[in-house]
Amino acid sequence: MNEREVREYVHKLRRFYTDVLIYGVVNLGLILIWAISGGGYFWPIWVIIGWGIGLGVHAFSLGLIPQMNAMVPFMTAEWEDQEVRRLMEAGHKENGKEEKKTEVKTDGPSKVKKVSPKKAPPKKPAPPKKG
């Protein structure tokens, strides 16, 4: 990672930690409102769960929950790199047989653009047979 990418990641981490702090303060306030209003059905749980799911997804996207990568390995940059290498190797084997070239351009470790080979113009249909 270069400095720009590291700074961007740290900025996202700061925003995430700010969101966690706001989450805690707001939910504590909701629990206080619930308690002061006499208790009863614990309705703040719906906010805690809903918002917590969003924070969990955000934490996962930042790589703060690495254990999840074992269950969903296709969501990591390493998997993307391995898949690109695997497909490129398979493509080279196919290209040797079919003599078609497909150019693959990469823009960084996880962005791949596949450029299709140029196709021949469509053939004109044969004139109808008389007879």
C-alpha positions, 0 to 999 in steps of 0.5 A: 500500500502506498501512502495515499491508500494508507491515509485513505484507510486511516480516514475510514477507520477514524470515521468508523470509530466515530460511528461506533462512539455515536452508536454507543451514545445514542443507544445509551440515551435510548436505554435511559429513555426506556428506563425513565419511561417505566421500562416494559417492552425493551424497544431499544433492542430494535435500534441496537440490532439494526444499527449494529448490523450496519456497523458490523458490515462496515467493520467487516469491509474495513477488515476489522473482523478477519475471522469472517474471511474464513467463511467468505474468502471471496470477499478479500483482495487476496482471493481476487488476486489468486482468481485473476492469476488462475484465470489468466493461466487458464486463458493462456492454455486456452489461447495456445489451443484456439490461437485467440488473444485476450488482453487483460489489463490490471489497475491495481491489485483488485481491479481487472478489466478484460478486453475482448479480442476484436471480432471479424465483421459479420458475414453477409447472408447468402442470396436466396436460392431460386428454384 
